[in-house]
Amino acid sequence: MSKPEKVDSRSRDQQKMERIVSLSKRRGVIYPSSEIYGGAGSVWDYGPVGVLLKNNVKQAWWRAVVQQRDDTVGLDAAILMHPRVWEASGHVSGFTDPLVDCLQCKQRFRADDLAGDRCPACGGELTEARAFNLMFKTFMGPVENEAAVTYLRPETCQGVFVNFKNVLVSSRKKPPFGIAQIGKSFRNEITTGNFTFRSREFEQYEIEYFVPPEQADQWFEYWVEERLKWYTDLGIAADRLRLRPHREDELAHYASRCTDIEYGFPFGWSELEGIANRQDFDLRQHQEHSGKDLTYFDEAEKRRYLPHVIEPSGGVDRSVLAFVVDAYEEIPGGRGSAGAEVESVLRLHPRLAPIKAAVLPLVRRDGMPDRAHAIYDDLRRHWFVEYDEGGSIGRRYRRQDEIGTPFCMTIDSQTAEDGTVTVRDRDTMEQIRVSADKLVEFLRDKLGEC
């Protein structure tokens, strides 16, 4: 009798990731973009459930770094900018990765991702590495010539730096203060993969926090702790997060310090967010290239200086992926009495859950759908809720578990007798009776600041 094949942990992690990708598509979280045409390389669309989840993540970030702070304001800068912005920032000349081609199978790779000097796909000979600029080039206006060249922004922060003086004057802020922004960026990555982790169109959330030069180190430490706490406050397990300070030889040319917040994905530890001390590099570059004074004059101390910048920069898509992976649980045999092969539950923090509650008539008769619709109409004035009357109640519970809905409300025969409904908790599966006219109050208490 042959021994069972040993499955290593990497294989199990890979299989788990594949099941998460499958669930994401099946339940309307994330789809491959342009799938009916074979897909677009590493570009993703958020479905009906996914767009709610992504919006909730962005709203939680905005609430934490703008709404609940007195020292940060918001900005929404344009994707298309004057091409000289990217000359000043160094992207035109230096935003490159080393590219190699396989002479045999014609595939292309980042040279610094390869362990040897042969093609990892076919073993063929590789070309010499050459610089490949990651910016997407386009043209502004009706004529396609060099004078009309511009770029899709590869990062959102430059829109903050060129608006520094505008915000300083209009908001009447003074250092230390921050400008926060959420927006799309575009990078023509050579190597993509790991689902939405590395893609060519992605969303960032960033804070550019302007400080007096002598305060830069203390604010750097502050933002490292503050940003790490944000992830754990929203339910990510602390043992799946770690801080990784950059070595001196891997620091970006503009940074004096940088620490990454990494998450332990099934495909390995990878960066969610980086906190960098960018010093005065960006303001100085734009001051020199534009000829405009970007210094700040401190009236109290009677001195003028270029503020230094502490930048917490995170990926929205990466955060969404981390929240999903961390919340995802597989239960062999299921949790119901009938059992199932494997039951999947998405234990999302209530603030992030796309749907806060589901309203489910037990059957489609005896007036239950009418009562359920009345409750649904009442609740959706306050939260995103879902109405579902198709299939067995067990199947409907499982569907809601798979998209992370914290509570299910079942309207049954007892509802007609005493006006109560059965409320089921996603995580504990506890079921209690709550009066229909108290459901808004009940959810407010359970969901908190959602």
C-alpha positions in Angstrom: 0.0 0.0 0.0 1.5 3.3 -1.0 2.0 6.1 1.5 -0.2 9.2 1.1 1.4 12.0 -0.7 2.8 14.6 1.6 1.5 18.1 1.1 3.8 20.9 2.3 2.6 24.1 3.9 3.4 26.2 0.8 1.1 24.0 -1.2 -1.7 24.3 1.4 -1.2 28.1 1.4 -1.4 28.2 -2.4 -4.6 26.1 -2.4 -6.1 28.4 0.3 -5.3 31.4 -1.8 -6.9 29.8 -4.8 -10.1 29.2 -2.8 -10.2 32.8 -1.7 -9.8 33.9 -5.3 -12.6 31.6 -6.3 -14.9 32.8 -3.5 -14.2 36.4 -4.4 -15.4 35.8 -7.9 -18.4 33.6 -7.0 -19.7 36.0 -4.4 -19.2 39.3 -6.3 -16.1 40.6 -4.5 -13.5 40.8 -7.3 -13.6 39.8 -11.0 -10.8 39.7 -13.6 -11.2 42.8 -15.7 -12.5 42.3 -19.3 -12.9 38.6 -18.7 -15.1 37.9 -21.7 -12.2 39.0 -23.9 -9.7 36.9 -22.0 -8.9 39.4 -19.3 -6.5 42.4 -19.1 -3.2 41.6 -17.5 -3.3 42.2 -13.7 -6.3 44.5 -13.8 -9.3 43.8 -11.6 -12.9 44.9 -11.2 -14.7 45.1 -7.9 -18.1 43.5 -7.9 -21.3 44.5 -6.0 -20.0 43.1 -2.7 -16.4 44.1 -3.3 -17.1 47.8 -4.1 -18.9 48.1 -0.7 -16.0 46.4 1.1 -13.5 48.6 -0.6 -15.5 51.8 0.1 -15.8 50.7 3.8 -12.0 50.3 4.0 -11.4 53.7 2.4 -14.0 55.3 4.7 -12.4 53.8 7.8 -9.0 55.2 6.7 -10.5 58.6 6.0 -12.3 58.7 9.3 -9.1 57.8 11.2 -6.7 60.2 9.5 -8.9 63.1 8.5 -12.3 63.2 10.2 -11.0 62.4 13.7 -7.9 64.6 13.5 -7.5 68.4 13.8 -4.1 68.4 12.0 -5.0 66.7 8.7 -7.0 67.9 5.7 -8.0 66.1 2.5 -7.2 66.5 -1.2 -8.2 64.9 -4.5 -5.6 65.8 -7.1 -5.9 65.1 -10.8 -4.5 61.9 -12.3 -3.0 63.9 -15.3 -0.4 66.5 -14.3 2.0 68.7 -16.1 4.8 66.5 -17.4 7.5 68.6 -15.6 6.1 67.3 -12.3 7.5 63.9 -13.2 10.8 65.4 -14.4 11.1 67.2 -11.0 10.2 64.1 -9.0 12.8 62.0 -10.9 10.2 59.6 -12.4 11.1 60.4 -16.0 14.7 59.6 -15.6 14.8 57.1 -12.7 11.4 55.3 -12.3 12.7 52.1 -13.9 13.1 48.4 -13.2 15.7 46.1 -14.8 14.1 44.2 -17.7 15.4 41.0 -19.3 14.0 39.0 -22.2 14.2 35.2 -22.8 15.7 34.6 -26.2 13.9 31.2 -26.4 10.3 31.6 -25.1 10.2 35.4 -25.4 8.9 36.0 -21.9 10.0 39.1 -20.0 11.1 39.3 -16.3 12.4 41.7 -13.8 16.1 40.9 -13.5 16.1 41.5 -9.7 13.3 38.9 -9.3 15.4 36.1 -10.8 17.6 33.8 -8.8 19.9 32.7 -11.7 21.0 33.8 -15.1 18.5 31.4 -17.0 14.9 31.8 -17.9 12.7 30.5 -15.0 10.0 29.3 -17.5 12.1 27.4 -20.0 15.7 27.5 -19.0 16.6 29.6 -22.0 19.3 32.3 -22.3 18.4 35.8 -21.1 19.3 39.2 -22.6 21.3 41.8 -20.7 19.2 43.8 -18.3 18.0 47.2 -19.6 16.1 50.0 -17.8 12.3 49.9 -18.3 10.3 53.0 -17.3 7.2 52.0 -15.4 5.1 55.0 -16.2 2.2 54.8 -18.7 2.7 57.4 -21.4 -0.2 59.2 -23.1 -0.8 62.5 -25.0 -2.7 65.5 -23.9 -4.7 67.2 -26.6 -5.5 66.3 -30.2 -1.9 66.0 -31.5 0.3 63.1 -30.7 3.8 64.5 -30.6 6.6 64.9 -28.0 5.2 68.3 -26.9 1.9 66.6 -25.9 3.4 63.8 -23.9 2.1 63.3 -20.4 1.8 60.4 -18.0 -0.8 58.5 -15.9 0.5 59.2 -12.4 2.5 56.4 -10.9 1.9 57.7 -7.3 -0.6 60.1 -5.7 1.8 62.0 -3.5 3.1 64.4 -6.1 -0.3 66.0 -6.4 0.0 66.8 -2.7 3.5 68.4 -3.0 2.6 70.7 -5.9 -0.5 71.8 -3.9 1.4 72.4 -0.7 1.3 76.2 -0.8 -2.4 76.2 -1.9 -3.5 74.0 1.0 -1.2 75.9 3.4 -2.9 79.2 2.6 -6.5 78.0 2.2 -6.6 75.8 5.3 -4.6 78.1 7.5 -2.7 75.1 8.8 0.9 75.2 9.9 3.5 72.4 10.5 3.1 69.9 11.8 0.1 69.1 9.7 -0.9 66.6 7.0 -2.6 66.4 3.7 -4.4 63.1 3.0 -5.5 61.7 -0.3 -7.0 58.5 -1.8 -6.6 57.9 -5.5 -5.8 55.7 -8.5 -2.2 55.2 -9.6 -0.8 53.3 -12.6 2.4 51.4 -13.1 3.3 49.3 -16.1 4.8 46.5 -13.9 7.0 43.9 -15.6 6.1 41.2 -13.1 2.6 41.2 -11.6 0.6 38.5 -9.7 -0.6 37.3 -6.3 -4.2 38.3 -7.2 -4.8 42.0 -6.5 -1.5 42.4 -4.6 0.5 43.7 -7.5 -1.4 45.1 -10.4 -1.0 47.8 -13.1 -3.9 49.9 -11.9 -4.3 50.3 -8.2 -5.6 52.7 -5.5 -3.4 54.3 -2.8 -4.1 56.1 0.4 -1.3 58.4 1.5 -0.7 61.1 4.0 2.1 63.7 3.5 2.7 65.0 7.0 4.7 68.2 6.9 6.9 68.8 10.0 9.7 71.1 11.2 13.0 69.3 10.3 14.0 68.8 13.9 10.7 67.0 14.6 10.9 64.5 11.8 12.2 61.5 13.8 9.6 61.8 16.5 6.7 62.1 14.0 8.1 59.1 12.0 7.9 56.9 15.1 4.4 58.2 15.9 3.1 57.4 12.4 4.6 53.9 12.4 2.7 53.1 15.7 -0.5 54.9 14.6 -0.7 53.1 11.3 0.0 49.6 12.7 -2.7 50.2 15.3 -5.3 51.0 12.6 -5.0 47.5 11.1 -5.4 45.7 14.4 -8.3 48.0 15.4 -10.1 46.7 12.3 -9.6 43.1 13.2 -6.3 41.9 11.6 -4.6 39.5 14.0 -1.5 41.1 15.5 0.6 38.0 14.9 0.0 38.3 11.2 1.5 41.8 11.1 5.1 42.8 11.5 7.3 45.9 11.1 10.3 45.7 8.8 12.7 48.7 9.0 14.6 49.2 5.7 18.3 48.6 5.6 20.4 51.6 4.6 21.2 49.9 1.3 17.5 49.5 0.3 16.3 53.0 1.2 14.9 55.1 -1.6 17.2 57.9 -2.6 14.9 60.5 -1.0 14.4 58.7 2.3 16.4 58.9 5.5 14.2 56.2 7.2 11.5 53.8 6.1 9.5 51.1 7.8 7.1 48.7 6.1 4.0 47.2 7.7 3.9 43.7 6.4 1.2 41.1 6.5 1.7 37.3 6.4 -0.2 36.4 3.2 -0.5 32.8 2.0 2.1 33.8 -0.6 4.5 35.2 2.1 5.2 38.3 4.1 4.5 41.3 1.9 4.2 45.1 2.3 0.8 46.6 3.1 2.1 50.1 3.8 5.3 52.0 4.1 6.1 54.9 6.4 9.0 57.0 5.1 10.8 60.1 6.1 11.1 61.8 2.7 13.0 64.7 4.2 12.6 67.9 2.1 13.4 66.2 -1.2 10.0 66.7 -2.9 9.4 70.3 -1.9 13.0 71.2 -2.8 12.8 69.5 -6.2 9.5 71.2 -7.1 10.8 74.6 -5.8 13.9 74.3 -8.0 12.0 73.1 -11.1 9.0 75.5 -10.9 10.8 78.6 -9.6 8.1 79.0 -6.9 8.9 79.5 -3.2 7.6 76.5 -1.3 9.1 77.4 2.1 7.1 78.0 5.2 7.7 81.0 7.4 7.2 80.4 11.1 5.9 83.7 12.6 6.5 82.6 16.2 10.2 81.6 15.7 10.8 84.1 12.9 12.4 81.5 10.6 11.9 80.2 7.2 12.4 76.5 6.2 11.3 73.7 3.8 9.3 71.3 5.9 10.3 67.7 6.0 7.7 65.1 5.1 6.7 61.9 6.9 4.7 59.8 4.5 2.5 56.8 5.5 1.6 55.3 2.1 -0.6 52.3 1.8 -2.3 50.3 -0.9 -6.1 50.2 -0.7 -6.3 47.0 -2.8 -3.6 45.4 -0.7 -5.4 46.3 2.5 -8.7 44.9 1.1 -6.9 41.7 0.3 -5.3 41.5 3.7 -8.7 42.0 5.5 -10.3 39.3 3.3 -7.5 36.8 3.8 -7.3 37.4 7.6 -11.1 37.2 8.0 -11.4 34.0 5.9 -12.0 30.8 7.8 -12.7 27.3 6.5 -14.6 24.9 8.8 -14.4 21.2 7.8 -17.8 19.6 8.1 -19.5 22.9 8.5 -21.3 24.4 11.5 -24.8 23.2 10.8 -26.4 20.0 12.1 -26.6 18.6 8.5 -22.9 19.3 8.0 -21.1 20.2 4.8 -17.8 19.3 3.2 -16.2 22.7 4.0 -18.0 25.8 5.2 -16.4 29.2 4.6 -16.9 32.2 6.8 -15.6 35.7 6.3 -15.3 37.1 9.8 -14.9 40.8 8.8 -14.9 43.6 11.3 -18.5 45.0 11.3 -17.2 48.4 10.2 -15.8 46.8 7.0 -18.6 44.2 6.3 -20.1 45.1 2.9 -23.6 44.1 4.1 -24.5 44.8 7.7 -27.6 42.6 7.9 -29.7 40.3 5.7 -33.5 40.1 5.9 -34.8 36.6 5.2 -38.4 35.5 5.1 -38.5 31.8 6.2 -40.8 30.9 3.3 -42.5 32.8 0.5 -46.0 32.6 1.9 -48.2 33.4 4.9 -47.4 37.1 4.6 -43.7 36.6 5.5 -42.3 38.3 2.4 -44.4 41.4 3.1 -43.3 41.7 6.7 -39.7 41.1 5.6 -39.8 43.8 3.0 -41.2 46.3 5.5 -38.2 45.5 7.8 -35.8 45.6 4.9 -37.0 49.1 3.8 -36.7 50.4 7.4 -33.1 49.1 7.9 -31.7 50.2 4.5 -32.3 53.8 5.4 -29.4 53.3 7.8 -27.1 50.7 6.4 -26.5 48.5 3.4 -28.7 45.5 4.0 -29.8 42.7 1.7 -33.1 40.9 1.1 -33.1 37.3 0.1 -36.0 34.9 -0.2 -34.5 32.2 -2.6 -33.4 28.8 -1.4 -33.4 27.1 1.9 -32.7 29.2 5.0 -29.5 27.2 5.6 -28.2 28.0 2.2 -29.1 31.7 2.6 -27.2 31.8 5.9 -24.1 30.3 4.3 -24.2 32.8 1.5 -24.3 35.7 4.0 -21.4 34.0 6.0 -19.3 33.9 2.9 -19.6 37.7 2.3 -19.1 38.6 5.9 -22.6 39.7 6.9 -22.6 40.1 10.7 -26.4 39.4 11.3 -29.2 37.6 9.6 -32.8 38.4 10.5 -35.4 35.7 9.8 -39.1 36.4 9.6 -41.1 33.3 10.5 -44.5 32.3 11.7 -43.8 33.7 15.2 -43.3 37.1 13.7 -47.0 37.3 12.9 -47.9 36.3 16.5 -45.6 38.6 18.6 -43.8 40.9 16.2 -40.3 39.4 16.9 -37.8 38.1 14.4 -34.9 35.6 14.8 -31.5 37.3 14.7 -28.5 35.1 14.0 -25.0 36.1 14.8 -22.4 35.2 12.1 -19.6 34.4 14.4 -21.3 32.6 17.3 -24.3 31.3 15.4 -26.3 32.3 18.5 -30.0 33.0 17.7 -32.2 35.4 19.7 -35.6 36.9 19.3 -35.7 40.7 18.8 -38.8 42.8 18.3 -39.1 44.1 14.7 -39.5 47.7 15.9 -36.3 47.4 17.9 -34.0 46.2 15.1 -32.5 49.6 14.3 -31.7 50.1 17.9 -30.3 46.6 18.2 -28.0 47.0 15.1 -26.8 50.4 16.3 -25.7 48.9 19.5 -24.0 45.9 17.8 -22.4 47.7 14.9 -21.2 50.8 16.7 -19.7 53.4 14.4 -20.6 51.8 11.1 
